[in-house]
Amino acid sequence: MTRLLQIKEEHGAEAVVFGRATPAGSASSDFETWLIRLANAFGSPNVLATTHICTWNVLFGSKLTFGTPLPPPDYENTHCILLWGANPLATFPTSAQRIRRARARGAKLIVIDPRQHRLAREADYWLRVRPGTDAALALGMTHVLIEENLYDVAFVRTWTNGPFLVRDDTQQLLRARDLSPSATADGVVWDTASELPVVCDPAIGYSDMVQPALEGAFSCRLGNTKVVCRPVFALLKENAAHYAPEQTEAITWVPAETVRRAVRLFATELPSCLFSWAGLEMHSDAMQMNRAVSCFYALTGQFDAQGSNVLTAMTPSRPMAGTELLHKDKVERRLGLTAHPLGPPADPGIVQAAPVYDAILTGRPYPVKAMALFGNDPLLSHGDPARGAEALKALDFYVHIDLFANPSAAFADLLLPAASAWEAEALKPSFGGKGGTPEAAAWVQLRKAVAPIRGEARSDIAVIFDLAVRLGLGEQFFRGDVEAAWNHQLEPSGLTIGQLRGNPIGVNSGVATHHRKYAAADPNDRRPRGFPTPSRRIELFSTRFADAGYDPLPNYTVPEQGEPEGDYPLVLTSFRPRQFVDEQHRNIPRLRSQEREPFVEIHPDTAISLGVVDGEWVTVGTAAGQDPVEG
C-alpha cells in the first residue's frame, strides 16, 4: 500500500497498472467490477485485461453498429440458427442444450466454420470458410439478400441509417448544417415525394409524409454549389456487388450455391438468430469482419424480435465500476487510446499488454512503475512473453494476488494467496449475457461459500476492499463493508443480501423481457426510443468510424498472412483444446496429462504435401516468430 501511494505521488496514478484474469473460467467475474472501481477511484486509467484478444469485437465492437452488443439468441423460439465461428458444444454447454432442443422441434442450422465439429456435421448447411475471409463471405451474403430482395425494406428505411445521404465529394454523410449553417440536426434523406432533401433529427425523425429513397443519385444544393449524394444503402449495395458469391468463391472457398442457399434459409425461415464468438475475433481486420456480419444481420430486420437476437431484461442494479470517479484528463491518458481510439482502450476501457510493456521499458508516453494483478498471467495470455518478462523485471513494484503461483507471478515482489471461488461469497445480480435466457437474466443469486478458506488466503474482493481503505478510498468503498456495497448495488431491484441469503438458489427479480424495444415510446417525450447510436438508428454507415478516419462501410481486406504464393502460405486459426480456458488450468495435472504438449492440426492433404507425419514435431513460424509444436 505504501509503495503504491509513493509511486502515485512521484509519477502519477497512471503509473500503476491494475489487472484481472478473464472472467471465462475464473473467479474474476466475482470481483471485476470492484477492481475497475478501485483503479478509477485510485486515479489510474490502466486496467490490463485480455478482452481485446478473444471477445472484444462481438461484445463491444458490435456497439458501433447497433449501439449495444449483439444480443443473445432466442433459441427457444427461433426457426433457424446461424453459428458463425462458434462451437457451443465446446464453449457454451447450456446453449448447446438449447440448440439441441430447437433442432428437435425442427429449427434449421447453418454453421460457418473452417473446422468440421459435430454441429457442422449435423448442420443443414456447413460453410467451410477460409480463415480470415469472413468479411468477404458476409459481404457476399449481403449481396444475396439485396439481389434477391430478401432484406426487410421497411426496417432498413425506418430503423437504419440506410436512407441517409452520403456526399460523393467527401464520402461523408450529408449533414443538416451543410444545407443550412444554422441547423443543428444531423442526417439528411432524399424525399421521393417532394424531390427534395429532408433533415432527419435523431430525436424526432421526419414526418410520415416523407418517403426516403434507398437508391439513386441526387443533386443537393449546398450554398452556391451542387453536390451529388447517394443513400447509405445504395453505397452498401454497390460495395456488396463486388462480392457476389460467384466472385468470392475463390477467396472464401465456399461454393457460391451453398452461400445462396444458406442466405435464403436464414432470410426466409423466420425468425432466425445469429451467434458468433472467438472464431471471428482472432484475425487481422476483425472489426470490419464484425461490421460486415452485423450489417448482414441488420438487413433482415429482426433485431430484438422474438426468436431472433433479443435484448433480455436484466435485474435492475446500480453500475459500480465507478467510471464517474476517473477524471476525463486521466481517461485520455489511457495507454493505447491514441493508437486505438475506437478500440478496447475506449470501450470498455482496458489496456493491452504491448503498450504497458512499452511504457515500463521506455517510459513513453509516460513511465509505468507498478502493477497489481489479480489472477491474470500476461506472459501466457498476451503476445511477446520475452518482452513481457523483461518488463515485469523492470517494475519498481509488482504485487500479484492469485490462487496459484503462475509464470508471471514468479516476478512479483509480493505474492498474496487468493481464496477460490468456492471459499467465498459472491453476488451475481443477473445471469444474462451472450448466451443467457430471459429467465437467467432476471435471476439474482448470492453464492455462498461451500468450504472454509485455507491458510492465509483471502477472497479477491476482500483484498480489493481492504486495499481501497488503506489507500484512502474508504468513502468510495463503503468503509470496507462488502455487504453494504452489495446492498447499494442491489437497491434498484428491491432485493437485499439478507433476502438472498435466505434463498440460496437465488431469486427471480420479476423483470420481464419485451421485444423491439427501440420502437417503444420514451415515457419522457412519447417518441420512439430508437437505438443508442448517434443517429438513433442501426448504423450501416458508422459515424464513429467515419469520424475516426476509418472506412464507415464494412469492407474486406486480404488477411495479413496466408497468401498461397507468399512466404507463409498457411493460415493459423484460433482453435483451442477444451481442457484449458485461455491460459488457465495448465497446472492441473489431470487436464495437463490429456494435452502434455502443444499441438497443431492441419488438413491431411496439407500434411502429405509437407511431408508431415502424425505425432512428429514441426515448427510453426510466422513473420513475428516461430515455435516448435507436435504435429
N, C-alpha and C positions, 0 to 999 in steps of 0.2 A: 504494500500500500504506500509506504513512504517513498519507494523508488518511483512509482507511477506518478505521484504528486510532484516529485522533484523533476522528473522528465517533462511533465506538463509545464511546470514553472519555467524551465530553461529553454524548451523547444516548442511549446505549444501543445495543446491536447491532441492535435492531428499526428503528433509524433508517436502516439500509442495506437497500435492496431489491435482490435478485438477480433475474435474469430470463433466460428462454431462448425460442427460437423454437419453433414447432410441430414435433414430430417428423415430421409428414407432409411429405415432400419436402424435408427439410433434414437437416443433419448433427447436429442436436441429439439425435437418438436415440443417437448415439455417446457423448455426454457428459452427458445429462440427469441420470442417477443421481448422477454425481460432482458436478455443480453443486448439486444438492439437499443432498448431503453437506457441501459447502463451506458453504452457508448454515446448516445445522444446527450444524456444528462452530463456526462463527463466532458463533452465538447469535441469528441472525435468523430469525424465523418467516415472513418475507415473500419468497416466490418468485413473481414475476409471470409468468403464462402465459396461454394462450388456450383451455385445455381447456373452460372454462365456456361458451364460445361455440358449439363445434361437436360435442363428443362426451361431455360430462360425464354426461348422463342415461343414455345407453346403457352407458357404461363404468363409471360409479360409482353413478349413481342406481339402477340395477337391483339393486345390492347391498342396497338397503333392502327388497327383496322376496325375493331368493334368498340373500343373504349373500355373494354373489360376482357379478361381472359376468356378464350373459347369455353363455354360452359360444358359440364359433363353430359354424356349421352343419357337419354331416357330409354334404356334398353327394354324396359317393361312394356312400352307402348310403341316401339318402332317397328317398321316393316322391312327396313334394310339397314345394315351396319357396314360402315366403311372403316377398316382398321388400316391406318397409314403409318408404317414404321413403328408398330407397336404389337407386342405379343402378350396380351393379358394373362395367358396361361402361365407365363413365367414371372410376370411382374405385378399383376393385379388379380389374385385368385378370386376375390369376391366378384369382380367384374366378369371374370371368365365364367363363373357360375351363372351370372345374369345373361350372358351371351348364349350359354347353352340352353337356358330356358327359352330365350327368344327364338333360337333356332328350332327348338322342339315344337313351337307353335307356328312355325312357318316363315320366320324372318329370313331374308336373304343376307348373304355375307360376301363382301368384297375385301380382299386383302392386298395391300401394296407393300411388298417387302422383298428384298433380294434373297432372303432365306426361306426355304420351304418348311416352316414349322408346322405343327399339327393343324392349326387353324387355317393356314394357307392351303394345306392339302384338302381340307374339308370345304373350302370356300366355293361359292358359285363362280367367282372369277378371282384368279390369282394373277396380279400384275407384277411380274418379276422385274422390277425396275433396276436399271444400272445405278449403283450407288452414286449419289451426288447429282443426279439428273432429275430429281423430283420436281424442281421448279418447271422444267420443260414439260414434264408429264402433266403437271397441274394446269399449265397454260394450254396444253393440248386438250385437256378435259374441258377447260373453259371454252375453247373453240367449239367443241361439240355441243355444249349447252347452247351457245349463241346460234351456231349454224343451223341446228335442228330445232330451234325455238323451244328449248326445254327449260329455259330460265323463267323466273316469275317477273313478268314485265311490270306489273303494278307495284310489287315490292321494291324493285330496283328504282322505279320512278319516284316512289314516295319515301322510302326509308334508307336509300343510299345516296351518296353524292354523285351518282351516275349522271344525272341531268346537268350538273354544274359545268359551266363553260370554262374551257382552257384556252388561253391565248396562243395562237400559232407562233407569235414572235418571241415570246419568253418561255413558252411551255409551262407557265404557271397559271393558277386559277385566275379567272377574271374576277376582280373584286368590285364591290359596290363603289368604293372610292375611286376606281378607275373611270366610272361613269360620271360620278359627281364627287368632287373633293370633300364635300361636307358630309358625305354618307358615312355611317358607322357600321352598317351591317356588312356581311361578307359575301356569300355565294350569289352567283347570278345564273339564271337559267334562260333558255330561249323559249318564249311562249309561242306555240304554233298557231294559236287563235289570233293574237294581235300582231304577230310577226315582229315582236319587239323583245329586247332583253328585259327580264324582270328580276328584281332583287329578292333574294331569299334570306330573310333574317333568321339566324339559327334558333332564336327563341320563339319566333312566330310562324315561320314558314312562309307560304304565299297563299293567295286566295284559291278556293276550289275552282274558280273560273279559269285559272291558269292551266294550260296544257303543255307541260315541259317536254321538249324534244330530247330524245335519247341518241339520235343520229343526225348527221348533216353538218354543214359548214355554214356559218352565219357571219355577216359583216356587222360589226358593232362600232358605232362612232364613239371615239374617245377624244373629246375636245375637238381639235381640228383635223384629226386623223381617223382612219378606219382600220380596224384590226379584225382579221378573220379568227373566229373562235369556234371550237367544236366541243361537244359534250364529253365528259369523262368516259362515259360508256362507249362512245364511238372510238375513243383512243384505245380503250381496253380491248375492244373488238378487233381493231386494227393490229394491236400488239399480238393478240392470241391467234390472228390469222396466219402468222408466221410459224405457228406451232401445231398445225393440223397433224393429227396422229400419223398420217401417211408420211409427213415430212420428218417427224421426230422419232419414228420407229428405229432409225439407225442410231439415234442418240440415246434413247431410253431403253432399247432392247425389248420394248413391249409391243407386240403386234397391233397394228392400227385397229383392226376389227375388234380385238379384245378391249381396247380402250373405249371404243364407241359403245360396245355392248354394256360395259361396266357403267359408263356415264348414263346411258338410258335407264339402266336398272336403278341407279341412285336417284335419278330425277323423276322417275315415274312410280316406283314402289314407295309412295309417301305414306307416312312420314319416314324420313331416313336420317341417320345420325352419323357423326364423324368422331373418331378418336385417333389422336396421334400422340407420339411420345418421343423417346430418345432417338429413334431411327432418323428423324428429321432434324436432329439438333447438332450432330457432330460432323458437319460438312462445311466447306467454305461457302460463304454467302448464304448461310442457313436462314437469315432473316428474310431474304427475298423468297426463299422456299416457303416459309411460313406465310408470307404475304400472298403468294400465288395460291396456296391451298385455302387460305382464309377467304380470298375473293371468290374462288370457285364455289365454296360452300355458301357464301353470302348470296350469290346469284340465284340459289334455289329458294330463297325467301323463307327459310324455316327457322331462323334464329329465335330461340326461346319458345318454340312451338312444341306442344305435347308430342312425344315420340321422336323428337329431334334432339338438339342440344339445349338444355334447359337451365336457366339461372335459378337454382334451388334456393328457397328462402332459408336463411341460416338464423340460428338463435341470436337475438339481439344482444350485443355486448359492446363494451367500450373498447376502442383500439388503445392498446397500452404500449405501443412501440415508442411513443414519445417523440415523434418527428417534430412536434412544436417546440421541443426543448433545444434543438440544434439550430443555432443561428444561421441565417442564409449565407453569410460570408464563409462559414465553415463548410456548408454543403458544397459550395462552389470550389472548395479546395480538395474535394474527394479525389483520391488517386484514380487515374484513368478516365475521369469525366471529360476532359478536353478531347481525348482521342476517341471516346465513345459517347457522344452527347445524347444519344437515344438508347444506349445500351444499359447493362446491369448497374453501372455507377449512377445512372439517372433513375432507374426504376428496376428493382426495388431499393437501390442504394447500397449495393455491395461492391467490394473491390476484388480484383483478381490478383493472383499471386505475382505475376510478372511485374506490374508496376510497384508492388510492395517490395520485391527483391531489389528493383532498381533504386527505389528511394533509400533503402537500407545501405546499399553498396556505393551509391554515387551521391547521395544527399540531394538528388533532384526529383521532383520540383522542390522538395524540402526533405530534411532528414527524418527517417523513421528510426526510433531508438528502442522501442519496447513493443512486446506482443503479449497478449493474454488470450490464449487459445483454449476453448472448451471442446474437447473431444475430437478436434479435426487433426488431419495429418497431411499438411501441404506437400510434403516430399513425395507422398504416394498419390495424392488426389489432383495435383497440378503438374504441369509440364516442367521440364528442365530441373530435375532434382539436384543435379550437381551445383547449379547456381543457387538453388534453394538452400542447400546445406551451407554454402558459403555465406549466404545472407543470415541464416539463423546463428551461425557462429559469430557474426559481426555485431549482433544486437547487444546493447548495453544491458538489457534485462529482458528475460523471457520466462513467463510463468505458464505452466501447462496443467490443465485440470482434465483428468481422464480416468476411465475405468481400467485401461491398460496403458503400459508404457510403450507407445508405438515409436516408429523410427524418428519422427520429428521431435517427440518428447525427449529423446536422448540428448538434445542440445539445450534443454531447458535449464535455467538457473534454479527454478523451484518447480517441483512436480508434486501436485496435490491429488490425492486419491478421490475419485468421484464414486458416489453410490450408483448402483444400477437402477434402471427404471422400475424394478420390482421391489426396491427397498425404500421408495419414497412416494409420497402423494403427488398427483399431478392433475391439473384441471384441463378438461377438454370442453370448451363451450359449444363446439359443433364438430360433427364428423363429416361435414361436407367437403367438397374439393373435386379434384379432377375425376374421380371415379365414384363420387358419392350419390346417394339417392335422396329424395326429399325427406324421407324418414330419418336417414342418418344425419342430414344437415340440421334437423331440428332436435337432435339428441344431445343432451348435456350429461357429462359424467365427471365425477371426481374419482379418479383411480386411486384406490387405497394401496398402501404398501402390503405386500404379501410375505415379506421376510424382513428380519431386523437388519439394520446396517451393520456391517462388519468392520472391525478395526477403527481407524481414524477417518474413514471415508465420510463424505457429506454429499448431499444432493447438489447438483449444479445450481439449482435455483436458490438453495440456501446460501451457497457461496456467493452468488451474484448479489443477493440482498445484503449479506453481511459486508461484502466488499463495498457496495454502494454507501452504506452507512459510514464506513471507515474513511471513505473518500470525501465525506462531507455532503453526500447526496441523499441523506435520510429523508428529507422532505419529499423528494420525488419517488421514494421507495417505501412510503408508509411506515417510516421509522423502523424498517426491518421486519414488519409484520406481514408475512406472506399471505396469511388468511385474510387480513384486511384488504390487501391488494386484490385478491381474487374476488372478494365480495364487491369491491368497487367495480371490477371488470364485469361482473355478472348483473349489476344493478338494473340495467335496462331490460333484462329478461324477467325480473321479478323473483328470481331464484336466489338462494343463499347457499353458502358452503354447508351450513348446518342441514339444510334440506337434502343436499346431495349425499352427505354422509349417512343420512337415514335411508337413502335409496342407492345402494352400492352399484346396482346395474345401470343406473342413470335415470334421467327424467326427460320426457318429451316436452319441449318448451311450448308446443302448441302453435308454432308459426306454420302457415300454410303457403304452399307454392302456387302461384298463379302464372299464367302464360302470356307471352307477348306483352311484357310489362312496358316496353318502350311506347306502346300505343295508349297506355292508360293515362288518364288526366292527372296532371300535377294538382294536388289539393290547394296549392297557393294561387295558381292563376288559371286552372282548369284547362291548360294547354297540354298536349301530349308530352310525355316525359322525354321521348327521344332517346338517343344513345349518349353516353358520356364522352363524346368526342367534340372537337372544336365546332364542327358543323351540326352536331346533334344527330348525325346520321352515320351509318356504316360508311367508312371511308375507303372506297375503291381507289381513289386518289388520296394518298396520305399527305395531309397538310403538314404534319410534323416532319415527315421525310423530306418534303419539298423545302421547308424552312431550314433544315439542317444540311441541304445541298445534296441529298440522295435522290435517286430515281423514285418519284412518288407513285409510279405504277409498277406492279410486280413484273420482274423480268428474270431471265435465266442467264447465268454466266457459266462458262466451261469450268469444271472443277479444277482446282489448282494442281491436283495430282491425278494420275491415272490416265494419261494420254497414251493411246496404243503405240504410237511411234516414239514416245519420249523415253527418258532415262528411267522413269518409274511407271511402267505400263499397268500395274495392278492398282486396285482401289481398296483401301483399308476401311472396313466398316466398323460399326460400334457394338457388335455382338459381344456380350459378356457372359461368363459362366454363371449359372444360377446359384452356386454355392456362396457367392460373395455379393455384398451390396457396395458398389463403388470400391473404395479402398479398404473397406471393413471386412472383418471376420477371417482374415488370412492367418490370424494367430489362434484359431480354434482348431485343434488337432483333427477332430473328426471331419471337418469340412476341408481342411488343407490336404488331408490324406486322399481325398477324391480328386483334387486338382493340384498335384505336387509341383508341377512345372508350368510355366506359361506355354500356351499352345496357339497354333494358327490353323484355321480351317480354310482350305482352298478347293475349288472345283476339281474333281478327278481329272478332267481333260487338261486343266492348267498344270496340275501336279505332274502328269505324264510329260507334258511339253517341257517342263523344267527339270525333269529327272528326279523329282522329289518322291521319296518312299515314306509311307506312313510310319510314324514313330521316330524318324531321324531328326536331328537338329538342323535348323535352317536359320539364316539371318534375314530379318525383315528390316529393310532400310528405306528411309525417306530422305528428302532434302535436308531435314532437320537433324538426322542422326540414324542410328541403327541399333538393333538389339537381337540377341540370339533367342529363338523360341523353338519349341518342339513342334514338328510338322505332323 
